Amino acid sequence: MSVPLGTKARTGQTCPGSGVWKVVGYPSTTAPIARNNTMPPYNNQAVTWELIQHA
């Protein structure tokens, strides 16, 4: 079962579901991240990621 769109995860947490994740805030970016991978930093900072598309 996939996690719902809009699910959020912080840098360093385990990715709860595979898909396209977007950084909350500005500047932003998107990245494909697979379930169980570690959520990455962005611009060398800890950020909150939001799931915007399922894999």
MODELLER restraints for C-alpha pairs under 7 A, 6 or more apart:
rsr = mdl.restraints
at = mdl.atoms
rsr.add(forms.Gaussian(group=physical.xy_distance, feature=features.Distance(at['CA:2:A'], at['CA:17:A']), mean=6.19, stdev=0.5))
rsr.add(forms.Gaussian(group=physical.xy_distance, feature=features.Distance(at['CA:3:A'], at['CA:16:A']), mean=6.94, stdev=0.5))
rsr.add(forms.Gaussian(group=physical.xy_distance, feature=features.Distance(at['CA:3:A'], at['CA:17:A']), mean=5.83, stdev=0.5))
rsr.add(forms.Gaussian(group=physical.xy_distance, feature=features.Distance(at['CA:5:A'], at['CA:51:A']), mean=5.28, stdev=0.5))
rsr.add(forms.Gaussian(group=physical.xy_distance, feature=features.Distance(at['CA:5:A'], at['CA:52:A']), mean=5.53, stdev=0.5))
rsr.add(forms.Gaussian(group=physical.xy_distance, feature=features.Distance(at['CA:5:A'], at['CA:53:A']), mean=6.58, stdev=0.5))
rsr.add(forms.Gaussian(group=physical.xy_distance, feature=features.Distance(at['CA:6:A'], at['CA:50:A']), mean=5.55, stdev=0.5))
rsr.add(forms.Gaussian(group=physical.xy_distance, feature=features.Distance(at['CA:6:A'], at['CA:51:A']), mean=5.17, stdev=0.5))
rsr.add(forms.Gaussian(group=physical.xy_distance, feature=features.Distance(at['CA:6:A'], at['CA:52:A']), mean=6.19, stdev=0.5))
rsr.add(forms.Gaussian(group=physical.xy_distance, feature=features.Distance(at['CA:7:A'], at['CA:50:A']), mean=5.61, stdev=0.5))
rsr.add(forms.Gaussian(group=physical.xy_distance, feature=features.Distance(at['CA:7:A'], at['CA:51:A']), mean=5.41, stdev=0.5))
rsr.add(forms.Gaussian(group=physical.xy_distance, feature=features.Distance(at['CA:8:A'], at['CA:48:A']), mean=6.57, stdev=0.5))
rsr.add(forms.Gaussian(group=physical.xy_distance, feature=features.Distance(at['CA:8:A'], at['CA:49:A']), mean=5.45, stdev=0.5))
rsr.add(forms.Gaussian(group=physical.xy_distance, feature=features.Distance(at['CA:8:A'], at['CA:50:A']), mean=4.43, stdev=0.5))
rsr.add(forms.Gaussian(group=physical.xy_distance, feature=features.Distance(at['CA:8:A'], at['CA:51:A']), mean=6.43, stdev=0.5))
rsr.add(forms.Gaussian(group=physical.xy_distance, feature=features.Distance(at['CA:9:A'], at['CA:15:A']), mean=6.92, stdev=0.5))
rsr.add(forms.Gaussian(group=physical.xy_distance, feature=features.Distance(at['CA:9:A'], at['CA:48:A']), mean=5.69, stdev=0.5))
rsr.add(forms.Gaussian(group=physical.xy_distance, feature=features.Distance(at['CA:9:A'], at['CA:49:A']), mean=5.24, stdev=0.5))
rsr.add(forms.Gaussian(group=physical.xy_distance, feature=features.Distance(at['CA:9:A'], at['CA:50:A']), mean=6.60, stdev=0.5))
rsr.add(forms.Gaussian(group=physical.xy_distance, feature=features.Distance(at['CA:10:A'], at['CA:39:A']), mean=6.56, stdev=0.5))
rsr.add(forms.Gaussian(group=physical.xy_distance, feature=features.Distance(at['CA:10:A'], at['CA:47:A']), mean=5.79, stdev=0.5))
rsr.add(forms.Gaussian(group=physical.xy_distance, feature=features.Distance(at['CA:10:A'], at['CA:48:A']), mean=4.42, stdev=0.5))
rsr.add(forms.Gaussian(group=physical.xy_distance, feature=features.Distance(at['CA:10:A'], at['CA:49:A']), mean=6.00, stdev=0.5))
rsr.add(forms.Gaussian(group=physical.xy_distance, feature=features.Distance(at['CA:11:A'], at['CA:39:A']), mean=4.73, stdev=0.5))
rsr.add(forms.Gaussian(group=physical.xy_distance, feature=features.Distance(at['CA:11:A'], at['CA:40:A']), mean=5.18, stdev=0.5))
rsr.add(forms.Gaussian(group=physical.xy_distance, feature=features.Distance(at['CA:11:A'], at['CA:41:A']), mean=5.35, stdev=0.5))
rsr.add(forms.Gaussian(group=physical.xy_distance, feature=features.Distance(at['CA:11:A'], at['CA:46:A']), mean=5.08, stdev=0.5))
rsr.add(forms.Gaussian(group=physical.xy_distance, feature=features.Distance(at['CA:11:A'], at['CA:47:A']), mean=5.51, stdev=0.5))
rsr.add(forms.Gaussian(group=physical.xy_distance, feature=features.Distance(at['CA:11:A'], at['CA:48:A']), mean=6.41, stdev=0.5))
rsr.add(forms.Gaussian(group=physical.xy_distance, feature=features.Distance(at['CA:12:A'], at['CA:38:A']), mean=5.57, stdev=0.5))
rsr.add(forms.Gaussian(group=physical.xy_distance, feature=features.Distance(at['CA:12:A'], at['CA:39:A']), mean=5.21, stdev=0.5))
rsr.add(forms.Gaussian(group=physical.xy_distance, feature=features.Distance(at['CA:12:A'], at['CA:40:A']), mean=6.41, stdev=0.5))
rsr.add(forms.Gaussian(group=physical.xy_distance, feature=features.Distance(at['CA:13:A'], at['CA:38:A']), mean=5.67, stdev=0.5))
rsr.add(forms.Gaussian(group=physical.xy_distance, feature=features.Distance(at['CA:13:A'], at['CA:39:A']), mean=5.56, stdev=0.5))
rsr.add(forms.Gaussian(group=physical.xy_distance, feature=features.Distance(at['CA:14:A'], at['CA:36:A']), mean=5.25, stdev=0.5))
rsr.add(forms.Gaussian(group=physical.xy_distance, feature=features.Distance(at['CA:14:A'], at['CA:37:A']), mean=5.66, stdev=0.5))
rsr.add(forms.Gaussian(group=physical.xy_distance, feature=features.Distance(at['CA:14:A'], at['CA:38:A']), mean=4.66, stdev=0.5))
rsr.add(forms.Gaussian(group=physical.xy_distance, feature=features.Distance(at['CA:14:A'], at['CA:39:A']), mean=6.04, stdev=0.5))
rsr.add(forms.Gaussian(group=physical.xy_distance, feature=features.Distance(at['CA:15:A'], at['CA:34:A']), mean=6.77, stdev=0.5))
rsr.add(forms.Gaussian(group=physical.xy_distance, feature=features.Distance(at['CA:15:A'], at['CA:35:A']), mean=4.93, stdev=0.5))
rsr.add(forms.Gaussian(group=physical.xy_distance, feature=features.Distance(at['CA:15:A'], at['CA:36:A']), mean=4.96, stdev=0.5))
rsr.add(forms.Gaussian(group=physical.xy_distance, feature=features.Distance(at['CA:15:A'], at['CA:37:A']), mean=5.37, stdev=0.5))
rsr.add(forms.Gaussian(group=physical.xy_distance, feature=features.Distance(at['CA:15:A'], at['CA:38:A']), mean=5.84, stdev=0.5))
rsr.add(forms.Gaussian(group=physical.xy_distance, feature=features.Distance(at['CA:15:A'], at['CA:39:A']), mean=5.76, stdev=0.5))
rsr.add(forms.Gaussian(group=physical.xy_distance, feature=features.Distance(at['CA:16:A'], at['CA:35:A']), mean=5.49, stdev=0.5))
rsr.add(forms.Gaussian(group=physical.xy_distance, feature=features.Distance(at['CA:16:A'], at['CA:36:A']), mean=6.41, stdev=0.5))
rsr.add(forms.Gaussian(group=physical.xy_distance, feature=features.Distance(at['CA:17:A'], at['CA:34:A']), mean=6.56, stdev=0.5))
rsr.add(forms.Gaussian(group=physical.xy_distance, feature=features.Distance(at['CA:17:A'], at['CA:35:A']), mean=4.39, stdev=0.5))
rsr.add(forms.Gaussian(group=physical.xy_distance, feature=features.Distance(at['CA:18:A'], at['CA:33:A']), mean=5.73, stdev=0.5))
rsr.add(forms.Gaussian(group=physical.xy_distance, feature=features.Distance(at['CA:18:A'], at['CA:34:A']), mean=4.14, stdev=0.5))
rsr.add(forms.Gaussian(group=physical.xy_distance, feature=features.Distance(at['CA:18:A'], at['CA:35:A']), mean=4.47, stdev=0.5))
rsr.add(forms.Gaussian(group=physical.xy_distance, feature=features.Distance(at['CA:18:A'], at['CA:54:A']), mean=6.39, stdev=0.5))
rsr.add(forms.Gaussian(group=physical.xy_distance, feature=features.Distance(at['CA:18:A'], at['CA:55:A']), mean=5.48, stdev=0.5))
rsr.add(forms.Gaussian(group=physical.xy_distance, feature=features.Distance(at['CA:19:A'], at['CA:32:A']), mean=5.57, stdev=0.5))
rsr.add(forms.Gaussian(group=physical.xy_distance, feature=features.Distance(at['CA:19:A'], at['CA:33:A']), mean=5.81, stdev=0.5))
rsr.add(forms.Gaussian(group=physical.xy_distance, feature=features.Distance(at['CA:19:A'], at['CA:34:A']), mean=6.43, stdev=0.5))
rsr.add(forms.Gaussian(group=physical.xy_distance, feature=features.Distance(at['CA:19:A'], at['CA:51:A']), mean=6.77, stdev=0.5))
rsr.add(forms.Gaussian(group=physical.xy_distance, feature=features.Distance(at['CA:19:A'], at['CA:53:A']), mean=5.49, stdev=0.5))
rsr.add(forms.Gaussian(group=physical.xy_distance, feature=features.Distance(at['CA:19:A'], at['CA:54:A']), mean=4.27, stdev=0.5))
rsr.add(forms.Gaussian(group=physical.xy_distance, feature=features.Distance(at['CA:19:A'], at['CA:55:A']), mean=4.04, stdev=0.5))
rsr.add(forms.Gaussian(group=physical.xy_distance, feature=features.Distance(at['CA:20:A'], at['CA:30:A']), mean=6.51, stdev=0.5))
rsr.add(forms.Gaussian(group=physical.xy_distance, feature=features.Distance(at['CA:20:A'], at['CA:31:A']), mean=5.53, stdev=0.5))
rsr.add(forms.Gaussian(group=physical.xy_distance, feature=features.Distance(at['CA:20:A'], at['CA:32:A']), mean=4.38, stdev=0.5))
rsr.add(forms.Gaussian(group=physical.xy_distance, feature=features.Distance(at['CA:20:A'], at['CA:33:A']), mean=6.31, stdev=0.5))
rsr.add(forms.Gaussian(group=physical.xy_distance, feature=features.Distance(at['CA:20:A'], at['CA:51:A']), mean=6.04, stdev=0.5))
rsr.add(forms.Gaussian(group=physical.xy_distance, feature=features.Distance(at['CA:20:A'], at['CA:52:A']), mean=5.84, stdev=0.5))
rsr.add(forms.Gaussian(group=physical.xy_distance, feature=features.Distance(at['CA:20:A'], at['CA:53:A']), mean=5.01, stdev=0.5))
rsr.add(forms.Gaussian(group=physical.xy_distance, feature=features.Distance(at['CA:20:A'], at['CA:54:A']), mean=6.40, stdev=0.5))
rsr.add(forms.Gaussian(group=physical.xy_distance, feature=features.Distance(at['CA:20:A'], at['CA:55:A']), mean=6.86, stdev=0.5))
rsr.add(forms.Gaussian(group=physical.xy_distance, feature=features.Distance(at['CA:21:A'], at['CA:30:A']), mean=5.44, stdev=0.5))
rsr.add(forms.Gaussian(group=physical.xy_distance, feature=features.Distance(at['CA:21:A'], at['CA:31:A']), mean=5.36, stdev=0.5))
rsr.add(forms.Gaussian(group=physical.xy_distance, feature=features.Distance(at['CA:21:A'], at['CA:32:A']), mean=6.12, stdev=0.5))
rsr.add(forms.Gaussian(group=physical.xy_distance, feature=features.Distance(at['CA:21:A'], at['CA:33:A']), mean=6.70, stdev=0.5))
rsr.add(forms.Gaussian(group=physical.xy_distance, feature=features.Distance(at['CA:21:A'], at['CA:49:A']), mean=5.90, stdev=0.5))
rsr.add(forms.Gaussian(group=physical.xy_distance, feature=features.Distance(at['CA:21:A'], at['CA:50:A']), mean=5.33, stdev=0.5))
rsr.add(forms.Gaussian(group=physical.xy_distance, feature=features.Distance(at['CA:21:A'], at['CA:51:A']), mean=4.45, stdev=0.5))
rsr.add(forms.Gaussian(group=physical.xy_distance, feature=features.Distance(at['CA:21:A'], at['CA:52:A']), mean=5.71, stdev=0.5))
rsr.add(forms.Gaussian(group=physical.xy_distance, feature=features.Distance(at['CA:22:A'], at['CA:28:A']), mean=6.87, stdev=0.5))
rsr.add(forms.Gaussian(group=physical.xy_distance, feature=features.Distance(at['CA:22:A'], at['CA:29:A']), mean=5.69, stdev=0.5))
rsr.add(forms.Gaussian(group=physical.xy_distance, feature=features.Distance(at['CA:22:A'], at['CA:30:A']), mean=4.27, stdev=0.5))
rsr.add(forms.Gaussian(group=physical.xy_distance, feature=features.Distance(at['CA:22:A'], at['CA:31:A']), mean=6.55, stdev=0.5))
rsr.add(forms.Gaussian(group=physical.xy_distance, feature=features.Distance(at['CA:22:A'], at['CA:49:A']), mean=5.38, stdev=0.5))
rsr.add(forms.Gaussian(group=physical.xy_distance, feature=features.Distance(at['CA:22:A'], at['CA:50:A']), mean=5.19, stdev=0.5))
rsr.add(forms.Gaussian(group=physical.xy_distance, feature=features.Distance(at['CA:22:A'], at['CA:51:A']), mean=6.41, stdev=0.5))
rsr.add(forms.Gaussian(group=physical.xy_distance, feature=features.Distance(at['CA:22:A'], at['CA:52:A']), mean=6.62, stdev=0.5))
rsr.add(forms.Gaussian(group=physical.xy_distance, feature=features.Distance(at['CA:23:A'], at['CA:29:A']), mean=5.61, stdev=0.5))
rsr.add(forms.Gaussian(group=physical.xy_distance, feature=features.Distance(at['CA:23:A'], at['CA:30:A']), mean=6.46, stdev=0.5))
rsr.add(forms.Gaussian(group=physical.xy_distance, feature=features.Distance(at['CA:23:A'], at['CA:47:A']), mean=6.69, stdev=0.5))
rsr.add(forms.Gaussian(group=physical.xy_distance, feature=features.Distance(at['CA:23:A'], at['CA:48:A']), mean=5.94, stdev=0.5))
rsr.add(forms.Gaussian(group=physical.xy_distance, feature=features.Distance(at['CA:23:A'], at['CA:49:A']), mean=4.58, stdev=0.5))
rsr.add(forms.Gaussian(group=physical.xy_distance, feature=features.Distance(at['CA:23:A'], at['CA:50:A']), mean=6.33, stdev=0.5))
rsr.add(forms.Gaussian(group=physical.xy_distance, feature=features.Distance(at['CA:24:A'], at['CA:48:A']), mean=5.66, stdev=0.5))
rsr.add(forms.Gaussian(group=physical.xy_distance, feature=features.Distance(at['CA:24:A'], at['CA:49:A']), mean=5.81, stdev=0.5))
rsr.add(forms.Gaussian(group=physical.xy_distance, feature=features.Distance(at['CA:24:A'], at['CA:50:A']), mean=6.48, stdev=0.5))
rsr.add(forms.Gaussian(group=physical.xy_distance, feature=features.Distance(at['CA:41:A'], at['CA:47:A']), mean=6.13, stdev=0.5))
